[in-house]
Amino acid sequence: MQRKEILINGWDFACDVEGWYPPLKASLKDVDLTQAQWKPEGASSHSIAALVNHLLYYKKRFLYRLEHRDWTITIESNDETFRTTTYANAEAWNNAVTELQSVNESIREKLVRLEDANLDSPLPKDPIDEQVLHLILHDAYHTGQIVQIRKLYGSWPSVRDV
């Protein structure tokens, strides 16, 4: 397997292909608005909605960079990416999940079309391949958090048919 194929394979397993752990898509399956906004007690806990917003921020920023578009959203700190307004309704929450899936698919399409030599290109300063690897690991980490929140809430199946 070439480097780009390894990255795409990792992307697939992190985003939507079942492997040794559930992918992000499976962790969000059937999460309703109430579950998305619930969070365990404790100041350092996030809701699933906050985690989705956090993932969307970094993935959309990366996609904009891949498309050579300006990313104009500035934040003071990483903590800001977790802040979320309450979703007004189930449609708004479902739209966020759909947007995350769409961004994942768009990044994958860009990676497939990317020339191998461009994996080393800085975007803007870190190489593309390094950023993709970080996003894959980032997804795996936060997917684990989403699964744990769902277990605490009681909405994660005791047996998954995969």
C-alpha positions as CSV (number, residue, x, y, z in Angstrom):
1,M,0.0,0.0,0.0
2,Q,1.2,3.5,-0.9
3,R,1.2,6.3,1.6
4,K,-2.0,7.9,0.2
5,E,-3.8,4.6,0.2
6,I,-2.9,4.1,3.8
7,L,-4.2,7.5,4.7
8,I,-7.5,6.9,2.8
9,N,-7.9,3.5,4.4
10,G,-7.4,5.1,7.8
11,W,-9.8,7.9,6.9
12,D,-12.5,5.3,5.9
13,F,-12.1,3.4,9.2
14,A,-12.3,6.5,11.3
15,C,-15.3,8.0,9.5
16,D,-17.6,5.2,8.3
17,V,-16.1,1.7,7.9
18,E,-16.5,-0.7,10.7
19,G,-13.3,-2.1,12.0
20,W,-11.8,-2.8,15.4
21,Y,-13.8,0.1,16.8
22,P,-16.9,1.9,15.6
23,P,-16.4,4.7,13.2
24,L,-17.7,8.2,13.7
25,K,-20.8,7.6,11.6
26,A,-21.8,4.6,13.6
27,S,-21.3,6.4,16.9
28,L,-23.8,9.1,15.8
29,K,-26.4,6.7,14.4
30,D,-29.8,7.2,15.9
31,V,-28.6,10.0,18.3
32,D,-31.6,12.2,18.7
33,L,-31.6,15.9,19.8
34,T,-32.1,15.1,23.5
35,Q,-29.2,12.6,23.5
36,A,-27.0,15.1,21.6
37,Q,-27.5,17.8,24.1
38,W,-27.2,15.7,27.2
39,K,-23.9,15.6,29.0
40,P,-22.6,13.7,32.0
41,E,-22.1,15.6,35.2
42,G,-18.7,17.3,35.6
43,A,-17.2,20.5,34.4
44,S,-14.9,18.8,31.9
45,S,-17.6,16.8,30.2
46,H,-18.9,17.6,26.7
47,S,-22.1,16.8,25.0
48,I,-22.2,14.9,21.8
49,A,-23.4,18.1,20.1
50,A,-20.4,19.9,21.4
51,L,-18.1,17.1,20.1
52,V,-19.7,17.3,16.7
53,N,-19.2,21.1,16.5
54,H,-15.6,20.6,17.5
55,L,-15.0,18.0,14.8
56,L,-16.8,20.1,12.2
57,Y,-14.7,23.1,13.0
58,Y,-11.4,21.4,12.3
59,K,-12.6,19.3,9.4
60,K,-14.2,22.3,7.6
61,R,-11.0,24.3,8.2
62,F,-9.0,21.5,6.6
63,L,-11.4,21.2,3.7
64,Y,-11.3,24.9,3.0
65,R,-7.5,24.7,3.0
66,L,-7.5,21.7,0.6
67,E,-9.8,23.8,-1.7
68,H,-7.5,26.8,-1.4
69,R,-10.4,28.9,0.1
70,D,-9.9,31.4,2.9
71,W,-10.9,30.2,6.4
72,T,-12.2,33.3,8.1
73,I,-13.4,31.9,11.4
74,T,-11.1,32.9,14.1
75,I,-11.1,31.5,17.6
76,E,-9.3,32.4,20.8
77,S,-8.7,28.8,21.9
78,N,-9.6,25.2,21.1
79,D,-12.2,25.4,23.9
80,E,-14.3,27.7,21.7
81,T,-14.8,24.9,19.2
82,F,-16.8,22.9,21.8
83,R,-19.2,25.7,22.6
84,T,-22.5,25.2,21.0
85,T,-25.8,26.9,20.9
86,T,-28.7,24.7,21.8
87,Y,-30.1,23.3,18.6
88,A,-33.6,24.7,18.1
89,N,-35.0,21.4,16.9
90,A,-34.3,17.9,15.7
91,E,-33.9,19.1,12.1
92,A,-31.0,21.4,13.1
93,W,-29.3,18.6,14.9
94,N,-29.8,16.2,12.0
95,N,-28.4,18.9,9.6
96,A,-25.2,19.1,11.7
97,V,-24.7,15.3,11.5
98,T,-25.4,15.4,7.8
99,E,-22.9,18.2,7.3
100,L,-20.2,16.3,9.2
101,Q,-20.8,13.3,6.9
102,S,-20.7,15.5,3.9
103,V,-17.4,17.2,5.0
104,N,-15.9,13.7,5.6
105,E,-16.9,12.6,2.1
106,S,-15.6,15.8,0.5
107,I,-12.2,15.5,2.2
108,R,-12.0,11.9,1.1
109,E,-12.7,12.8,-2.5
110,K,-10.0,15.5,-2.4
111,L,-7.5,13.0,-1.0
112,V,-8.3,10.4,-3.7
113,R,-7.7,13.1,-6.4
114,L,-4.5,14.4,-4.7
115,E,-1.2,13.6,-6.3
116,D,1.1,11.6,-4.0
117,A,3.8,14.2,-4.3
118,N,1.4,16.8,-2.9
119,L,1.1,14.9,0.4
120,D,4.3,16.6,1.6
121,S,2.9,20.1,0.6
122,P,2.5,22.5,3.5
123,L,-1.1,23.6,4.0
124,P,-0.5,26.3,5.2
125,K,2.5,25.1,7.2
126,D,2.1,21.5,8.2
127,P,2.2,18.8,5.4
128,I,-1.1,17.5,4.2
129,D,-0.4,13.9,5.1
130,E,0.5,14.9,8.7
131,Q,-2.8,16.8,9.0
132,V,-4.8,13.9,7.6
133,L,-3.2,11.5,10.1
134,H,-4.0,13.9,12.9
135,L,-7.6,14.2,11.8
136,I,-7.9,10.4,11.7
137,L,-6.6,10.1,15.3
138,H,-8.7,13.0,16.4
139,D,-11.8,11.3,15.1
140,A,-10.9,8.0,16.8
141,Y,-10.4,9.8,20.1
142,H,-13.7,11.8,20.0
143,T,-15.6,8.8,18.6
144,G,-14.6,7.0,21.8
145,Q,-15.9,9.9,23.8
146,I,-19.2,9.8,21.9
147,V,-19.6,6.1,22.5
148,Q,-18.8,6.6,26.2
149,I,-21.4,9.4,26.5
150,R,-24.0,7.2,24.8
151,K,-23.2,4.3,27.2
152,L,-23.6,6.7,30.2
153,Y,-26.9,8.0,28.7
154,G,-28.0,4.4,28.1
155,S,-28.4,4.7,24.3
156,W,-25.5,2.5,23.1
157,P,-26.6,-1.0,22.2
158,S,-25.3,-3.7,24.5
159,V,-24.7,-5.8,21.4
160,R,-23.9,-4.3,18.0
161,D,-24.7,-6.2,14.8
162,V,-21.6,-5.4,12.7
